[in-house]
Amino acid sequence: MSKSDEPAYYVVPQESFVAERRVFKQGEEYPVYRISEGFCLVAENGEFNFTKKLFIKVLQEWNLEVVEDGY
């Protein structure tokens, strides 16, 4: 599974949280890359790989706002 060079988009957590020891800070932008089977979400100290179907649920459950451009 290789990541594309540019993020597909960014997500911004509405509150800080930790998931499987990976840290997400409120208001920070985290890149999301397309991979062959779905998406790779990069956290402060690691990354998650999700299928497309599961990633839609993660966005809702983790209360992540999608932004098109990180800058």
N, C-alpha and C positions, 0 to 999 in steps of 0.2 A: 504494500500500500504506500504509494508515494503521494505527497502533497503537491498541489499546484503551487507555482511560485508566488502568486498574489492571493491574498485572502478573498473569498467569495463575498464576505461581508464581515461585520463585527457585531458582537452582542455586548450589552451592558446590563449587569445585574442590578435589580432594584434594591437589593440589600446584600450585605456581605454574607458569605456562607462557605462551608467546606464540604466537599463531596469526595469520598474515598481519598482523603488526605490531600486533595488538590484544592487550593485556595482561590476564591473569587472575591474581589473587593467591590463594594457598592460604588457605582458611578464610573468604574474603570472600563475601558474598551478591551475586549478580548477577540482575537481574530478567529475566524472559522474558515477552514480550507476545504475544498472539494477533494475527496479521495475516491478511489474506484468504487467502493461499496457505499459511499455516503459522505459523511462530513467528519472533520477533525477539529475539535474545539480545544484551543490552547489556553490553559489556566496560568496562574502565577508560577506554579512549580510542577507542571506536568501537562499532559494532554489526554483527551478522551477521543476515541473513535466510535462513531454512531452510524447505524444504518439511517437512511432517509426517514423511514417510518418512525423509528425511535427518537430521532432528533427533533421531530415536530413535538413529540410528547415532552421531551426534555426542556424545550423552550418554554412550554406552558408550566410545567411542574417547578422549574427553577426560577420562574418569573424573570426571564431574560428578554430585554428589549432588543430588537434587531435594528441596526443602523447600516445604511448602505456604504458609507465611506468613513474611515477612521480618522480623517484629517480635515 
